[in-house]
Amino acid sequence: MDCPARDLRKMTSKGQDEEEKKREEEEKMNGGEKRKREDHSQAEDTQKKKRTGPNARESEDEGPRAGPSTSVTSGSTAPNTIGGFVVHEVLGKGSFGKVMLASVPGQNIYNAIKIINIGNNAEALERERRILLAARDCPFVSHLSASLKSKRHMYFILEYLSGGSLESLIIQSGKLNIELVRFYTAELICGIQFLHGHGIAHRDIKPANIMLDEDGHIRIIDLGLAQDGLTASTKICGQTGTYRYMAPEVHLDKPYTVAVDWWGLGMVVSKMSSGKSPFYDLNQMQKVFLSITRKKPKIPSWLDEDLKHLILSLLQKDPEMRLGVSGNIRDHPFFRTICWEELEMRRAQPPIPSCSGDKPSG
């Protein structure tokens, strides 16, 4: 049987190099918690370099051992030490730390282990753990199996999502067909509404933070910048998120609500349906800022009319007028063929991804 890691490699393409360069710039612009994690992780990565090979386990001074410093999520069947896992490869790296593909010897089960330097981030990591636990009942949010902690690192044992990221699918396909856009958007709505219903704002909705499981359903991942304890009207502050996907009110450093996630969804829907951002998307951050805060979104004329209206309704610069905050998004005409009850129970069959989306007419 092929290792599920191969599925991830199939989703890669030459275009990812360019996207990775963009993400590196965006990480420099990200606020608060991500910057703190990067500062603390870089020094330790330098010290570890000589000790850790690409396929090696975490070195002994990194991994937690059984005892008071190790905590395991209640009800988990995962090993109670990081040494109980076999590490296969690095799935991703970022300012937060890194994600490893791992398995338990003798079990045909793979996990993604997110390794984060604790540093001064203990409070933020406990919040992320708390949010992941709160989201366990949602089929459209990444599930936490266990959490382990050593003196220097937090280890989140997460389900391995072998379908790859939505970002990779968009890069590979250029743009997605309308039925796939409709299905993924509807599942994202269910996931975002679940989070909001539990007082959680994700604050970093983007294609790279949306994965596909082995059955083709979406999972929202990376809750490291999420905030809990909110109501629909709670105002929070902080320029947190990914620069090109941040809502206007976040760019302008104004207090904001969970409405920022609906803006993020609008950006994702535009990317899925056209392969492009509706705003300036190159390397001059000042132009990105001016485009998002002052310009109208550019939506291709050849898109389906209901789809265009949905994107524009989500990308309202006034958060109070933004669809998701104003009006019931499930009632939008674009979703007239969606059976929400069936979708929420994961009984709806995902459409097969197409290598080309809707073509411009003429």
N, C-alpha and C positions, 0 to 999 in steps of 0.2 A: 504494500500500500504506500502511495506517495505521501510524503510528509506534507501537512497542510501549509507549511511555510512556502511551498512552491506556488500556491495560489496567490500569495502576496506578490511574489516576483513577477507573475504574469501581468499584473496590473501596471507595472512600471513602463516608462517610455522615455524617449529623449527629452520630451517637453518637461519632465520633472526637474531636470537640472536648472532650467530657467525659473520654475516655480520655487525651487529650494533657495535660490538667490533672493527672490522676493521675500520669502519667509524670514530669511536672516535679517533683512532690513526691517521687516515688520517687528521682529522680536526686539530690536533696538528701540522701537517706538512704544512698545507695550508698557503699560503702567505697573506700579506697585509690586505685587507679589512675584511676577515673572522676573523682574529685574533683580529682586533680592535673591531669588533662587539661582540665577545665573552667576552672580558675584560669588556665592558660596561654593558652587559646584565646580567652577573652573580650576581653582587652586587644587582641589582634591583630585580632579581628573588628571592633572599634570603629574601628581605624585603616584597615581595608580598605573600610569601608562606602561611602565616597564614590567609591572607585575601581572598585567591582565592581557591575555591574547584574545583574538576575535571570537574564539569558540570556548574560551575558558569560563569556569564558574567565577563568581565574585570571590576575590581573594579573602583570606580568613579574617583580616582585620575589618572587612566591610560587612560580612554577613552576620545576622543576628543568631544567637544561640539560645537554647531553652533556658528559661530563668526569668527574673523579674523584668528584664529589658525587652522581652518578647511578648507581644499580644496577638491573639488570634481571634478573628471575628466569630462571635457565637454561632454555633450550628455549622461551622465550616468543616469539610472533610479534607482540606488541604494540609500538607505537612506543617508542623509547628516550628520548623526552622527553614531558613532559605537553603540550607544544605540538603534538604530533602528533595530539591528540584534539580533536574538536569537542564542546563541552559544550552540552547541550540544556536541562537544567533540574535543579533541586535535588530529589532524591528524599527526603531526610530530613536533619534536624539533631539533634544531641544534645550531651551533655557531651564526647563523644569527638571531635567535629568535625562534618563533614558528608559526605553521599554525593551525588554528581552522576551524572546519566545522560549518557553520552558515547558517541561513535562515532568510527571512523577514516574519514576522507574516502575515498570510493570503495569502501567495504566495507559490506555490509548486516549488520553485526555491532554490537550494542550492549553496552556495559560499564557496570558501576556502579563509580565511582571513589570510594573512601573516603579522605578527606583529613584527616590528623591532625597537630596541632601536636606537634612532637617535644619541645620544652621539656626537662623532666627525665624524660621517659618513654622515652628511647632503649632502655633494657633491656627494658621491657615491650613496646615495639613490635617489637623483634627477636624476643621470645618469641612474639608473635602471628603474625609472619611465619613463624617456624619451625613453629608449630602448623598454620597454613594449608597449608604445604607438605607436612606429614606427613599431612594429611587429603585430599590430592588424589585418592587412590584410592578414596575413599568417595563413592558416588553420592547420599548423603543429607546431605552437609556442603557448604557454599559453597566454590567452587573459586577459587583464586588464579591469575590469568593472568600477572601480573608485579607487581613492586614497584619504585617509583621513590622516590628520596630526594633532597631538597635540604637546605640548611643548616637550614631551619626546619620543614620538613614531610616526612611520610611519605605516600606515595600507594600504596594497594593497588588494583590493577586486578583487579576481580572480575567474574564472570559476572553479567549482568543477569537477574534472575528476574522475569519479566513477569506471573506469576500473582498477585502481591500477597502480603500477609502473612496468616498464619493469624488474627492478631488482627483484621484487617479483615474477613475472612470470617465470623468469629464475630459481630462487630458487625452486619454486614449481615444475617446469617441468624438471629441470636438464639441458636440452638443448632443443632448439626449432627445429621444422621440417624446412626443407630447404625453403619451400614456404613462411612460416611465416618470416624467416630470410630475404628472398628476398623482401617481401612486406614492412616490417618495415625499412629495410635499404634504400629502394627507397624513402620512405616518409621522413626519416631522411635527405637524400640528398637534397630533396626539401626544408626542413626547414633550413638546414645549408646554402644552396645557397641563400635563401632569405635573411638571416642575413648578409652574406658576401656582397650580392648585395646592401645592405643598410649600408655598412661600419661598420658592427658589428661582432666582434669575441666573441663567447660564452665563451671559455676558460675553461669550466668544463663539457665537454660532457662525460657522463657516464650513466650506466643503471638506477641509482637512480634519475637522472635528466630527465628521459624520462617517461612520463605517457601515459596511454591509456584512451581515452574518452569512453562514453557509447556505441559508435558504433564500437569500436575496432581500431580507428585510433590513431596514435601517436601524442603527444604534447611534445615539448621541454620546460622544465621549468627551474626555478632558474637562472635568468639572473643577479644575484647579483654580479658576478665576470666578467660580460661581459664588453667589451670596445667598444665604438662607435667612429665615426669620422675617420675610417680607409679606406685605399685603399688596393688593393691586395698586394702592395709592402711595405706598412707602417710597420716599425719595432717598436715593443713595448717591454717593459721590465717588469720584476717582476715574481718571482716564485709563480704564482697564479694557483690554480686548486686543484685537488685531487691527492695526491702523486702517487698512482698506475696507474693513467690515464694520467699523465703529459707527454708531448712529450720530447724527449731527449734534444732538445735545451732549453727547460724550465728548466729541471733538471740541465743543465750545466750553467744556468744563462746567456745565450746568448740572444741578441735581437731576437725577433721572429715575425712571421706574422700570418695571419689567418690560415696558414697551420697546426697550432696546433689542430684545430677542426677536420681536416681530420685524424690526428693521433688518436684522441679520438674516431672517428667513427670506425677506424680499431680495436681498443680495444673492443668496444661495439659489433661489428660483430663477433669477436672471442668468446666473452662471450656468445652471443646468440647461436652460432652454435655448440660450444663444451662444454659450461658450465664452461670453465676455462679461466684464463688469459694466454696469450702467453709468459708471463715473470714471474719471481719469484714473488709470491703473498702472502708470509707469513709475519711474524712480524718483520723481521730484515730490517729496512729501508735502510741500506747501501747496502744490497744485492738487494733490489728493484732498487736502483739507478744504481748499476753496471749492472744489468740485462737489464734494459731499455736503458742505454747509450752505452753498449758494446756488449751485446749478441744478437744473432739472435733469432727472435721469434720462439717459438715451436708451430707448427701447426699440429694437428692430421692427420696422413696419410690417414685416412678413409674419410676425408671430400671430397666433390665434388671438382673436379680440378679447375673449374672456381671460386668457392668460396675461395679455398686456394690462388689462384692467386690474387683475390681481396684483401684479408686480407694482404698478403705480400706487395702488391702495396701501401696500405694505411699506412703500418708500416715501410716505408722507413725512415731510420734515417736522411738522407739528405732531409730537407723540400722542396728543389727545385725539387727533384725527386719524391715527394710524389703524388700519384694519388689524383686528386682534384685540385692540383696546376699544375701538369704536366699531360696534356691530359684531355679529356672529360670523367669524371667518368660515365656519363650516357651511353656512348658507350661501356662500359665494357661488355664482353660476358655473365657475370652472370645476366645481366638485359635484355637479348634478348627478354624475354616474357613480359616485362613491357611496357605498353602504357603510356608514361610520361604525355601526355596531359590529359588523363582520370584520371590519378593518382592525378595530381595537382588540378583538379576540385573536388576531393573527390568523384568521381563516381566509383572508383574501390572498389570492395567488399573485406574487409579484410578476409584472411583465418581464419578458426576456430583454436584457439590455441590447440596444441596437447600436451599431457602429456609426450611425449618422442620425442626426436629428431632423426636424422639419426643415426643408430647404426653402430658401427665399424664392418667391415666384418671379419669373422673368429674369 
